[in-house]
């Protein structure tokens, strides 16, 4: 259906209905509508039960989810936005989206490629001379496509926490210097390893190609045209979440139940920048991801490139990775497309059907989990199951 003109398709459906006797047509349409409504209601109830389960016995402070079914939307929440006041989370909540930022960055790169301002075959050395160099790193052997699908082999700078902790804030260039102070994971193009450095480099290339700040490019190319009023990349070291938001809570990667909980709401996200520094809302992410999956943002060639995947390793189970997006095959066999992200005190998932008509975005304002789930990804997977596996009767 992706290749069929939507007006033509609608006309075809209307002609098919007119070919039936009026009473039969009305009866069939009514029965289908009632069946779809009942099925959706059951799905929403199942999702709400999971949300409630996620905060039972204070497993997590709070969770929210927004579902999009074509023109219909459903929002649910459980737990609290603030453990001191008991305030509930709201549909307007803004939160740090972590690596879902990579989808925005990849989209901008692909738009620039469509405009002929760069090529995915261009190397890092061409755009950033001398930056990817040292400890056997060679930017001349790394192209932009390798950066976007994590096949560059460049060391992941966030794996060097000691180096990150030496400074209160970081520039993109300093993050790359941390990365190239380590040897690469493998020769460019010979493997797969998730590396935040890849997207810091992609962000720098965007700025070099356009002469504008990455935050401005994302706003002008994506947020403003789509009406994503709660979505932005903070400038510099701004630690604030502007607009309505929940508090964010972290145990600093400790998994024991008695670990102290810290408030990470104010956070200098400069160390994540293009790799994971953006802020958004569930509704905005559903709108963006739905438009992207539905082919309404990129031209056909770039759309095909974005959703051409490579196998992953030591990452999300049953996943493959494209250019800033991933596919995940659920236990029931259904495959969903999108991206997830995790920062201190904020884990998010935004996945949907390949045509973008059905989407689920969820966020938790804590970064630990128990009660049968190993981490928040387990909760998110069950939410996706509740939504998408009903379609196959599983």
N, C-alpha and C positions, 0 to 999 in steps of 0.2 A: 504493500500500500504506500510505501514511502515515495515511490516514483509516480504516483497517480495524482493529478491535479485535484485539489480538495473540492473545488467548485464542481468539477466534472463528476467526482465521486458522489457528492450530495445529490446532484441531478439524477444520477443513476439510481440511487436509493429511492428517491421520490417517484421515479417512473416505475420501479418495481412494486412499490406500495400501491400506486394507482392501478396497476394491472390486476390487483385483487378486488373482489367485491368489497364495498365500503364496510359492511359489518364485519367481515372476516379480518380486514385490515385493522380496523379499530380494536377488535378483540385481541389480535396478535400483538399489536403495539402495546396495548394496556397490560397484557400478561407479561410481556418482556420487561416493561417498565417496573411493574410490581416485583418481579423476580430480581431485577438488578438492584432495586432499592432495598429489598430484604437482605440480599447478599451483602451489600455495602454496610448496612446497619450491623449485621453479625460480625463483619470484619472490624468495624470500628469498636464494637464492644470487646472483641478479643484484644485489640491493641490497647484499649483503656485498662483492661485487666493486667496486661503486661506492665504498663506504666505503674500501676499501683503496686504490683509485685516488686518492681525495681526499687521502691523506697520503703517497703515493709521492713520493720525492725531497723530502720535507718541504714539500709544497705547503701543508699546514695541519698544526698540531700534532696535533689529534685531532678525531674526529667520532663521533657516536653516532646511532642511529636505533631507534625502537621502532614496530612495526607491530601494529595490532589488526585481526583478522579475526573479527568476532563475538565468541565467547568465547575465541578463541585469541590468544596474544600471541607476538611474536618480537622479540628484542633483538639488535642487532649493534653493534660498535664497531671502530674502527681508530685507530692512532696512540696518543698518550699524553695523560694528564691533566696531567702535570707534566714539562716538558722536562729538568729537573735530575735527577729520580729515575727517569724512565721508567715511572712508575706508569700503569696503564691506566685508561681511563674505565670507569665502572660504571653499572649500571641505576639506582642510587640517586642519581646525580649531580644536584645542583641547579644551575641556571644562570639567568642574567638573561634574561628572555624578551622584553624590548623592547616593541614595539608589540602583541604578543599581549595585553598588559595591557589594551589598548583593548577587546577582546572582553569581558573581565570587567566593565569599567566600563559598557559599553553594556548588558550583561545586567542589572546592578543598576538602571540607569536605567529599563529596560523593565519590570522587576519593580515599581518604584515607580509607573510609569504604570498597570500592571495593578491596583495597589492604590488608584488614584485619588489618590495623593499628589502627583502632578504630571501634566502633559500635555506631549506632544512639541510641541504648538503654543505652549506657554509660551515667553516670550522670556527672553533672558539678562538683560535689564533688570529683568524682574519678580523674578527670583530673586537677582540680583547688582546692585543699583542702583548706577549710576555706574562700574561696573568696566570695561565694554567701551565706552570713550569716548575720543575723541581721534584726530587725524589721519584724520578722516572715518569712523572706526569708530562705529557706533551700535548698542548692544545691544538697542534697541527693535525693530530690524529683523531680528534674528537669533533664530531659535527653536531649541529643543533638538534637533529633528530635523536641522537644518542643522549643528549641532555634531557630531552622531553620524555623518553621512554626508559630512562635509567639503565642504559647499556654502555655508558661512558667509562665505567670503572673508577671514576674519580672518588676519592675518599669522602665519606660523609662527615662533615665537620662537627655535627652534633654528637658524634661518638667520642669526641675529645672534650669531656666536661671540664677537665682541669684547665685547658687552654681558655675555654669560654668563661670560666670563673675568674680569670686573671684581670678582667676588665668589667666595669659596670655596664658598659654599652659597647656596641660593635657597629662598624660600617660593613656594607656588603664586601668590600675589598678585604677587610680584615678577616672575615669569615672564610673567604677563599684562601687566604694565606694560611689559616689553620689547616685547611684541607690538604693543601699541597706540601705541607710539612710532613705528611705521611705518604707512604707509597700507595699506588693505586691498588684496588681490589683485584683487578684483572686488566688485560690489554683491552683497549677500546673496541667495543662491538663483539667481544668474545664471551660475554656473560651478562648477568643481570644482578644488580644490587641497588636497593633503595638508597638514594643519596640526596639529602637536602641541598648539597652544594650544586647539584645540577640546575636547580631552579633559581638559586642565587645568581648563577652565571646567566641563565635565561633572562632574568630580570635586568641584569646589567646590559645584555645585548639589546633588549627592548629600548632601554634608555639611550644607548649609543645609536641605534637605528632611527629613533624618532626625535632625539634632542629634548625630550621631555621626561619628567619624573614618572616612574612606573605607576604611582598612585593616580596621577592625572590620566594616563593612558587607560587604566582600568575604568575610571569614572566616565571618561568621554566615550569609550568604545562599548562598554557593557552596562555599567550601573545606570547611567542617565538614560540611554535609549530604552532599556527594559523597565525603567521605573523602580529600580532597586534602591529605595530611599534609606534603607538601613544597612547598606553594604559599602564598605570602604576599606582601603589600606591606610593605617595610621601613618602620619608623617614622622620620620625620625624616631625619636625615643619616647614619643607620647605614650604614657602608660594607661591612659583613661579609655574606658568604653563610653563613647558619647551616646546619649539617648538612654531610653529605658533598658535596664539589664538586671540580671541576677548577680548575686555574689558568686565567686568561683572558689572552690575548696580543693586542696591538694594534700596528699600524704607524701609527696616527693618520692614517688615510686616505691614506697614501702608497702608491702602487702599484708603485714600482720594487723589483726583487728585493733590492737591497742596503740598503733602508731599515731602520733599527734597530727591533728588536722590544721593546715595553715590556710589563711585567706590569700588567694592569688588574683583577686579581682583587678588590682592595679598591677600591671605587668609591662615591663619594657620589652616589647615584641620585636625590637630592631634586630635581635639575633636570629629571628626567623624570617622576617621580611618577605621576599617573594616565595619562599618555601613554605610559609605558614603563618604569616602575620595578619591576615585579614579578619575583619569583623562583619557579621551578617545576621540575618534572621532566618527562621525556618521558612517563612513564606517567600522571602527573596530567593533562597536557595532552590526551592521548588520551581519558582518561575524561571530562574536562570537555567537550571539543569533541564527542565522541560523544554525550553526553547532550544537549548544546545542539542539535546537528544533528538528533537523533532526536526533538526536541520534548518532552523530559522536564524542562525547566527553565522554559520560558516558556509562558503560555497561548496559544491559537491566534492571537488577534489580534496579539499582540506578536511571535509567531513569524513571522507573515507580514510584519510590518513590518521585522523585523530582516533578512530575506532578500530584501527588495525593493531592487534595486540601481540605481545610477546609473552612467553611464560615467565612467571615470577619465581622467586626463591626466598624462603625464610621470611615470608610476609603474611598477608591475610590468606587463610585457607581457601582453596578452590578459586583463586583469583588469577586473572591475566591483566596485563597493563598495556594501555595504548599510549597516547600522548596527553598526559595530564588527567586521564580518566582510567577507570578500571572496570572489569566485569567480574562479578562474583556469582558462582553457581551455588544456589541454596541447596540444603539437604533434600528438598523435594524434587530437585532437577531443574527448577526455573532459574533463569539467568537474569540478573539485574545489572544496571550500568550506573556508574556515578563515581563518587569518591568519599573517603572518610578523612577525618582529621583529629589530632589529639595534641593538646597543649596542657600545661599545668592547670588543673581544675576545669577543663572543658574538653569533652569528647563529642564528636559529631559524626553523623552518617547522612549522606544524601544520595539515595539510589532510586532508580525507577525502571520502568519498562523501556525497551529499546526505542519505541516511538515517542517517548516523553509524555504520553497521555496520563500515565499513572506514576506518581512520585511519592516517596516517603522521606521526610527529613526529621531527624531526631537529635536531641542534644541533652547531655547530662552535665550538671554543674559540679561534679566531683570526678576524680580520676582513679577510683578504686572500686572494687566489686567483690561480693561474696554471695552467699545464698544460692549457690548452684551455678553461677556464672564466673568464669575465670577473670574476665575484664568486661568493660562496657560493650565491647564488640559482640560478646555473647548475647547481651540484651538486644542490641541493634539487629542481629541476625534473626532472633525470634520475632522481632517486630516486622521485619521484611517477610518472614515466613507467614505471619498472620495476614499480611496484606496480599502477597503475590501467589502463595501456594494454594489459596482457595480457588483460584482460577482453574487449576488443574485437578481439583477435587481431592487434593492431598492435604 
